[in-house]
Amino acid sequence: MQKLKPVAAMGALSISLLANSAAYAHCGGCGHSPEKKDIVDTAVAAGGFETLIAVVKAAGLVETLKSDGPLTVFAPTDEAFGKLPKGTIEALLADPGRLGAILKYHVVPGRVMAEDVLKLSSAKSALGQSLAIKASSGVQVGQANVIKTDIETSNGVIHVIDTVLIPESDIIETARSAGSFKTLLAALEAADLTDALRGTGPLTVFAPTDEAFGKLPKGTVEALLTDSPKLQSILTYHVVAGKVMASDVVKLDEATTLQGQAVRIDAFNGVKINTARVVKADVAAANGVIHVIDEVLLPPSSKQGNAASPARKLIEHAINRGAPLYNDGHHAACAAIYEVAAMGLLASSNETLSDEARSTLNDALLAVQRSHDATKNAWTTRHALDAVYMSAADVTD
């Protein structure tokens, strides 16, 4: 976990200090206060936080809470953890990622004293999600009541709460809970995009599974994890602004991604995003929706320099002309446009297309010659054009 960065202290809350705490008593009338302990050691000395300390250790966050900070911790008591449904703590201890997310939801960067909270309606947690704050009748953080405040430490402050705070199931947490997006989550973290997908959104994410990443050439993922700009480009190519449900996706021919380029959508036989199949749709999250795909989407980039650009332009032109015709019921006219485009690509110079691309186009045209079904022919050639278009994407450039 990255070191939490301090932020400016936030606003004010008038709740009495725990002035008589033994941890902060003056030493025997000498007039000097003893040296303060850090957040972890203070919680240990105070008692009543055994479960919190145990889960902090299990999540590997001890060093973070011992760092210079400053940090503000909303600390659930042992009784607060006891309110959780039976088996919850055991399940969390077996899932350090989820456990870490929950604990970071209890931490706010900066030293936010009780007198500062009253002016706030929310505070951004170290997880990236905001904590709602209410002070109309006592003080509530999320669904928890603040029962003690301003336990000062050497690296921040602790406020004691009576309920464990559970973060919303945003896109990141929804993906984490699914268990099949470990590579995607690691890539988002490496590209510094995790917080972006925790934002209010809404966002639509076409999420490749771990198996999808496994289809990339050997060494590709490792190389991308060390190349943040390229990784960011690829990952944002999987995200579309807005909440685009499956019922909306099938009405579209394309959608512009946050990366800036559009993905193509094919809903003829199942749903494909470029060449990736949507294997599970409409996975709801608090800030958007996830559609699970079986391939990593690669932004179009020339594999062979400018030589491939005319081919791409020809394909784009054919799709832009053919798709509206198909959607209006003119399937034969659409198929004819796609076939002409395929033949034009085959007639181009040898440097423009790879042997594999030429084979794909030839196979499609042969299949069309044997079929008299205009609808089938339109999609046969369209799939071939899509494959040739995407064959120019190369993440190892």
C-alpha positions in Angstrom: 0.0 0.0 0.0 1.3 3.4 -0.9 2.1 5.8 2.0 -0.9 7.9 2.7 -0.3 11.6 1.8 -1.2 14.3 4.3 -3.9 16.8 3.3 -4.9 20.1 4.8 -6.9 19.8 8.0 -10.6 20.2 7.4 -13.2 22.3 9.3 -14.4 22.2 13.1 -16.5 20.0 15.7 -17.1 20.9 19.3 -16.9 17.7 21.2 -15.0 17.5 24.5 -11.5 16.2 24.6 -10.7 13.0 26.3 -8.6 15.1 28.6 -8.3 12.7 31.5 -7.0 9.8 29.5 -4.1 8.1 31.2 -2.2 8.1 28.0 -2.0 11.9 28.2 -1.9 12.6 31.9 0.9 14.8 33.1 3.7 13.0 34.8 3.4 13.2 38.5 3.0 16.9 38.7 6.3 17.6 36.9 4.5 19.9 34.5 5.5 17.9 31.3 3.5 15.5 29.2 5.0 12.1 28.3 6.0 11.6 24.7 3.0 10.6 22.6 2.8 7.2 20.9 1.8 6.5 17.3 -1.7 5.5 16.3 -1.1 1.7 16.6 0.7 1.9 20.0 -1.9 4.3 21.3 -4.8 2.0 20.4 -3.0 -1.0 22.0 -2.4 1.0 25.2 -6.0 2.2 25.4 -7.5 -1.2 25.3 -10.8 -2.0 23.6 -9.3 -2.2 20.1 -8.0 -5.8 20.0 -10.0 -6.7 16.9 -9.0 -3.6 15.1 -5.3 -4.2 15.8 -5.7 -7.8 14.7 -7.2 -6.9 11.4 -4.8 -4.0 10.8 -2.0 -6.6 11.2 -3.7 -9.1 8.9 -4.1 -6.4 6.2 -0.5 -5.4 6.4 -1.3 -1.8 7.4 0.6 -1.6 10.7 3.5 0.3 9.1 1.1 2.7 7.3 -0.5 3.6 10.7 2.9 4.0 12.2 4.1 6.3 9.4 4.7 10.1 9.9 1.2 10.9 8.7 -0.6 12.8 9.9 -3.6 10.6 9.8 -7.1 10.7 11.3 -8.5 7.2 12.3 -12.1 6.5 13.0 -11.5 3.5 15.2 -14.3 0.9 15.8 -14.2 -0.7 19.2 -14.3 -4.4 19.8 -18.0 -4.1 20.5 -18.4 -2.4 17.1 -16.8 -5.4 15.4 -19.1 -7.6 17.4 -22.1 -6.1 15.6 -21.0 -7.5 12.3 -22.9 -10.6 11.0 -21.5 -13.9 12.2 -18.5 -15.1 10.1 -17.8 -11.6 8.6 -14.5 -11.1 10.4 -13.3 -14.6 9.5 -14.2 -14.0 5.9 -12.4 -10.7 5.8 -9.3 -12.2 7.4 -9.2 -14.6 4.4 -9.5 -11.7 2.0 -6.7 -9.1 2.7 -7.7 -7.0 -0.3 -11.2 -6.4 0.9 -10.1 -6.1 4.5 -7.5 -3.5 3.5 -10.2 -1.5 1.6 -12.5 -1.5 4.6 -9.7 -0.3 6.9 -8.6 2.5 4.6 -12.2 3.6 4.6 -11.7 4.4 8.3 -8.7 6.6 7.6 -8.7 10.3 6.5 -5.3 11.8 5.5 -4.5 14.8 7.7 -5.0 15.6 11.4 -8.7 16.3 11.7 -9.5 17.3 15.2 -13.0 17.2 16.7 -13.4 21.0 16.4 -12.7 20.7 12.7 -15.4 18.3 11.8 -18.5 20.4 12.5 -18.1 22.4 9.3 -17.8 19.3 7.1 -20.5 17.3 5.4 -18.0 14.8 4.1 -14.3 13.8 4.2 -12.4 11.8 1.6 -11.0 8.6 3.1 -7.7 7.0 2.2 -9.7 4.5 0.2 -10.8 7.2 -2.2 -14.5 7.1 -1.2 -16.0 10.0 0.8 -17.3 9.6 4.4 -20.6 11.3 5.1 -20.5 13.5 8.2 -23.6 14.6 10.2 -23.5 16.7 13.4 -27.2 17.6 13.9 -27.6 15.2 16.9 -24.3 14.1 18.1 -21.8 13.3 15.4 -22.1 10.5 12.9 -19.5 9.4 10.4 -21.3 7.2 7.8 -23.6 5.1 9.9 -21.4 5.2 13.0 -21.7 7.3 16.1 -18.6 9.1 17.3 -18.4 8.2 21.0 -14.9 9.6 21.9 -12.8 12.2 20.2 -9.4 13.7 20.0 -7.2 10.9 21.2 -4.0 12.6 20.1 -1.1 10.5 18.9 2.4 11.4 17.6 1.3 10.9 14.0 -2.4 11.9 14.0 -5.6 11.6 16.0 -8.1 8.8 16.8 -11.9 9.3 17.1 -13.7 6.2 18.5 -16.8 5.0 16.7 -19.4 2.4 17.6 -19.9 0.8 14.2 -17.6 -0.6 11.5 -17.8 1.5 8.4 -18.4 -0.5 5.2 -17.5 1.2 1.9 -19.8 1.2 -1.0 -19.5 -1.5 -3.6 -18.0 0.8 -6.2 -16.4 -0.5 -9.5 -13.1 -1.4 -7.8 -14.7 -3.2 -4.8 -17.2 -5.0 -7.1 -14.4 -6.2 -9.2 -12.4 -7.2 -6.2 -15.3 -9.2 -4.7 -15.8 -11.1 -8.0 -12.3 -12.6 -7.6 -11.5 -12.9 -11.4 -10.0 -9.5 -12.0 -6.8 -9.6 -10.0 -4.7 -8.6 -13.1 -7.0 -5.8 -14.0 -6.9 -4.4 -10.4 -3.1 -4.6 -10.3 -2.9 -2.8 -13.6 -5.3 -0.1 -12.5 -3.2 0.4 -9.3 0.1 0.5 -11.4 -1.5 3.1 -13.7 -2.7 5.2 -10.8 -6.3 4.8 -12.0 -7.9 3.1 -9.0 -9.2 6.4 -7.5 -10.7 7.4 -10.8 -12.8 4.2 -10.8 -13.9 4.9 -7.3 -15.2 8.4 -8.2 -18.9 9.3 -8.4 -19.1 8.5 -12.1 -21.2 7.0 -13.4 -18.8 4.9 -15.5 -19.1 1.8 -17.7 -16.2 -0.6 -17.6 -15.6 -3.4 -20.1 -13.6 -5.5 -17.7 -11.2 -8.2 -19.0 -10.9 -11.2 -16.8 -7.6 -12.7 -15.6 -8.0 -15.3 -18.4 -8.3 -12.5 -20.9 -5.0 -10.9 -19.8 -3.5 -14.4 -20.0 -4.2 -14.4 -23.8 -1.8 -11.6 -24.3 1.7 -12.5 -25.6 4.1 -13.7 -22.9 5.7 -10.8 -21.1 3.2 -8.2 -22.3 1.5 -7.7 -18.9 4.9 -7.4 -17.1 6.1 -4.8 -19.7 2.9 -2.8 -19.4 3.2 -2.6 -15.6 6.4 -0.7 -16.0 5.1 1.6 -18.7 2.4 3.8 -17.0 1.5 6.0 -20.0 0.9 3.0 -22.3 -0.9 1.1 -19.5 -3.2 4.1 -18.8 -4.0 4.4 -22.5 -5.0 0.7 -22.7 -7.0 0.8 -19.5 -8.9 4.0 -20.2 -9.8 2.4 -23.6 -12.0 0.0 -21.5 -14.0 2.8 -19.8 -17.0 4.8 -21.2 -18.5 7.7 -19.4 -22.1 7.2 -18.2 -23.9 4.1 -17.1 -24.4 2.1 -20.3 -26.5 -1.0 -19.6 -26.7 -4.0 -21.9 -30.1 -2.8 -23.2 -28.3 0.4 -24.3 -25.2 -1.3 -25.6 -27.1 -3.3 -28.2 -28.5 -0.2 -29.8 -25.0 1.3 -30.4 -22.5 0.8 -33.2 -19.7 2.3 -31.2 -18.9 4.1 -28.0 -16.2 6.7 -27.3 -13.9 5.7 -24.4 -12.2 7.9 -21.9 -9.0 7.2 -23.8 -10.5 9.2 -26.7 -10.9 6.5 -29.3 -14.1 4.6 -29.9 -14.7 0.9 -29.4 -16.9 -0.8 -32.0 -20.0 -2.7 -30.8 -21.4 -5.7 -32.6 -24.7 -7.1 -31.2 -25.6 -9.6 -34.0 -24.8 -12.8 -32.2 -24.1 -12.0 -28.6 -22.3 -8.8 -28.0 -18.8 -8.0 -29.0 -16.7 -5.0 -28.1 -14.2 -4.8 -31.0 -13.2 -8.5 -31.0 -13.9 -9.2 -27.4 -17.1 -11.0 -26.4 -19.2 -9.8 -23.5 -19.4 -12.9 -21.3 -21.4 -11.3 -18.5 -23.3 -8.0 -18.6 -24.8 -5.5 -16.2 -22.7 -6.2 -13.1 -24.0 -3.3 -11.0 -21.7 -1.1 -9.0 -22.5 1.9 -6.8 -20.9 4.3 -9.4 -21.6 2.5 -12.6 -21.7 -0.8 -14.3 -19.3 -3.6 -15.4 -19.5 -5.7 -18.5 -17.1 -8.7 -18.4 -15.2 -9.4 -21.6 -12.9 -12.2 -22.7 -10.2 -10.2 -24.3 -8.1 -7.2 -23.5 -9.1 -4.2 -25.7 -6.1 -2.7 -27.4 -6.3 0.9 -28.8 -5.7 0.9 -32.5 -2.1 1.8 -33.2 -0.2 1.2 -36.4 1.9 -2.0 -36.3 3.7 -1.1 -39.5 3.8 2.7 -39.4 1.7 4.8 -41.7 1.3 1.9 -44.2 -1.6 0.5 -42.2 -3.5 3.8 -42.0 -5.1 3.7 -45.4 -6.4 0.2 -44.6 -7.9 1.4 -41.3 -9.5 4.4 -43.0 -11.0 2.1 -45.7 -12.5 -0.2 -43.0 -13.8 2.7 -41.0 -15.4 4.2 -44.1 -17.0 0.9 -45.0 -18.4 0.4 -41.5 -19.7 4.0 -41.3 -21.6 3.4 -44.6 -22.6 -0.1 -44.0 -23.8 -0.1 -40.4 -26.6 2.4 -40.9 -27.9 0.5 -43.9 -27.9 -2.8 -42.0 -29.8 -1.1 -39.1 -32.4 0.2 -41.5 -33.0 -3.3 -42.8 -30.8 -3.1 -46.0 -28.7 -6.1 -45.2 -27.7 -7.0 -48.7 -26.5 -3.4 -49.4 -24.5 -3.5 -46.2 -23.0 -6.8 -47.1 -22.0 -5.5 -50.6 -20.2 -2.5 -49.1 -18.2 -4.8 -46.7 -17.3 -7.2 -49.5 -16.0 -4.4 -51.7 -13.9 -3.1 -48.8 -12.5 -6.6 -48.2 -11.6 -7.0 -51.9 -10.1 -3.5 -51.9 -7.9 -4.4 -48.9 -6.7 -7.6 -50.7 -5.8 -5.6 -53.7 -3.6 -3.3 -51.7 0.2 -3.6 -51.5 1.8 -6.5 -49.6 3.2 -4.1 -47.0 -0.2 -2.9 -45.9 -1.6 -6.1 -44.5 -0.1 -9.1 -42.7 -0.4 -12.6 -44.1 -2.8 -13.4 -41.3 -5.0 -10.5 -42.2 -5.1 -11.5 -45.8 -6.0 -15.0 -44.9 -8.9 -13.7 -42.7 -10.3 -11.7 -45.6 -9.9 -14.5 -48.1 -11.7 -16.9 -45.8 -14.6 -14.4 -45.3 -15.0 -13.8 -49.0 -15.0 -17.6 -49.8 -17.7 -18.1 -47.1 -19.8 -15.3 -48.7 -19.5 -16.9 -52.1 -21.0 -20.1 -50.7 -23.9 -18.3 -48.9 -27.0 -16.6 -50.2 -28.0 -15.2 -46.8 -27.4 -11.4 -46.9 -27.6 -11.1 -43.1 -25.0 -13.8 -42.5 -22.8 -12.4 -45.3 -22.9 -8.9 -43.8 -21.7 -10.2 -40.4 -19.1 -12.6 -41.9 -17.4 -9.8 -43.7 -17.8 -7.4 -40.8 -16.1 -9.8 -38.4 -13.3 -10.1 -40.8 -12.9 -6.4 -41.2 -13.0 -6.0 -37.4 -10.2 -8.6 -37.0 -8.0 -6.9 -39.7 -8.6 -3.5 -38.1 -7.6 -4.7 -34.7 -4.6 -6.7 -36.0 -2.8 -3.4 -36.2 -3.0 -2.8 -32.5 0.4 -3.7 -30.9 1.1 -3.1 -27.3 4.8 -4.0 -27.7 5.7 -1.1 -30.0 
